[in-house]
Amino acid sequence: MSFLVSFAVFFASLASSFWIVRATEIIGLSVSQWGTVMFASGLVSVFLGMPAGSIVDRFSKKSIAGICLILGAFQVYAFLYCRTYTHVVLLAVITTLTNSFMNPSIQSLYADMTPREQRGRVLSSVGGGGIWLMRGAFGSGVLGILMQTIGTFLSGYLYRFNTAMPWMILSGALLVIGVLFLVLVKDPEVAEL
């Protein structure tokens, strides 16, 4: 699971620095409009935080994470077709719905799968992190941070080569990682305490 999440962090890092750049330079939003988009996204995230966490606790965390990754693939690709401020705001709200379920399910799986006496060592070494569609990625642990650093380094080269490339790669990667998550990751029968 750590490898899948770390690869998701890597691919999300390819686009993380350029969401605002594409929004302003290609779609034509002003910086203040982008700020409003992030404000709307933040509000949705605040309102969904507790209910989403409660839902994640009641159902299969790996299924929620895998489905959200797959949905995220289509949402990332849709960003390439945004042409107006309204398109971007609507997509931001939709991606925030996905983020609100995806990240708590991944974090809960880490907690449920890692014995308490090893949790610090495991999370600091292989860790993982998470991704926030339309915002970026956060690596945790040596592996996650390494993947985030490499992805961020490569992102500028990709964007300069083709301004749509980071999102095309991220979209394909999320689709594959989501399917692999559903197939390879198992919900623990008994959660570690």
N, C-alpha and C positions, 0 to 999 in steps of 0.2 A: 504494500500500500504506500509506503514511503517513497518508493521509486516512482510510482504512478503520479503521486501528488507532486513530487519534485520535478518530474517532466512537465506536468501541467504548469508549474511555476515558471519553468524555463520558457515554455512557449508563450505564456501570458506576458513574460518580460519582453518578448520581441515586439509587443505592441504597447506596453504600459506607458512608455514615455511619449507616445504619439497620438493618443486619443484626442487630446486637446489640440495638437498640431493639425491633425486632419480636420477636426471640427471647425477650426478657425480658417485654415488656409484653403481647404478644398470645399467644405460645405458652406463656409461663409459666416459662421457664427462670430459674434464679438466675444471678447474675453468675459465680459459681464454676463452674456447669455450662457456661456459655458458654466460660469459660477452658479447661475440659476438652475441649470441642469443638474449640477452636483448637489445643490440645495434640495431640489425635488427628490433626488435619489436618496439623500440622507434622511429626509422626512419619512419616506416610504420604509426605509431600513429601520428607523426608530419605531414606527408603528407595528412593523412585522416581527421585530426581534423576539419578543416573548411568545406570541402565538406560534411562530415558526419553530422555535426551540421546543415548545411543547409537542408539536406534531412530530418533530424529528425523534423525540424520546419515545413515541408510541409506535413507530413503524420501523421498517428495515432501513437502517442508516446507510448501508451500502447501496441499496436500491435508490434511495433519495439522491445520494451523491452521484451515482452513475447517470440517472435520468437527468439531473440538473446539468451535468457536464455535457450530455448530448444536446439538451435544449440550448445550452450556452453556445454550442458550435453554430447553431442556426442564428442565434442572436448576434454573435460576433460578425458573421457573414452579412447579416442585414445592415450592419453599420456602414458597409461599403455602398449601400443604396440609399442612405439617408441624404436628403437634398435640402431639408428645411429645418428650422429650429424646432418646429412641432414634431417632426420625425425623430429628432434626437431626444427630445424630452420623453416621448412615448417609449422609445427604445430604452432609455435610462430607467424608467419606471419598471418596464418588463424585466430588464436584466437585474434590477434590484430584487424583484420577486425571486428570481433564480438564486442570486447570491444569498438571500436570507435563509434559504433552505440548504444550499450546497455547503457553505462553510461550517455551520454548526454540525451538520452530519459528519463531515470529515473530522472535525475536532473531537466530536463525541466518539467516533470510531477509534481514534488514537487513545483516548482515555480508557475506553472499554477493552482494548486489546493489549494494553501495556500494563504489566504488573506494577503496582504502586512502588515497590522497592527498586524497580529498574526505570521508572518513568523519566526521571531527570536525565540519566545517562542516555537512554534511547532517544529522547526528544532533542537532546543537545548534539547527538551525533548524526543520526539519520533524519530526525525531525520530519519536516515536510513543509508545512505552511498552508497557503491557500491562495485563491485568486478572487479578485473582485472584477467582474466584467465591467468594462468601461472605466475602470480605475487603475488596476494594476495587479501586481502579485506581491506576496510577501513570503519569503523563504524563512524557515526556521530550522535550526540545526545546521551543521556543517554542510550536509548534502543540499538542502534546500537553498541556503544562501549562496553556495557555489553555483547552482543552476540559475538562480536569479541574476547573479553577477555576469555569468557568461551570456545569458539571454539579453541583458541590458547592453552589454558591450556590442553584440552583433546587431542589435536593433537598428542603429543608425545606418549601418551599411545596407541592410535590407530595405529600409524606408527610402534611402537615396536611390537604390536600384529600381524600385517600383513602389510607389506610395500605397498600393493595395496589398503588397506582399505580406507584411506582418499579420494582417487579419486573415488572409487566405490560409497561411500556414497555421495560425492559431485555431481557426475554425476546423480544419482537417484534423489537427492534433487533438482537440477537445472531443471530437466525434470518436476517434480511435480510443482515447484514454477512457472515455465514458463507457464504451463497450467493454474494454478490458476490466474496468472497475466492476461492472456487473458480472463478468465471467470469473475473474480471478479472486476478488476480495470476498471473504466470508464474514458475515456477522457473527461475533462470538456468541456461543450458546449461553455463557455466563459472563457478565461484565466483570472486569477486574475492579477491585475497590481500593 
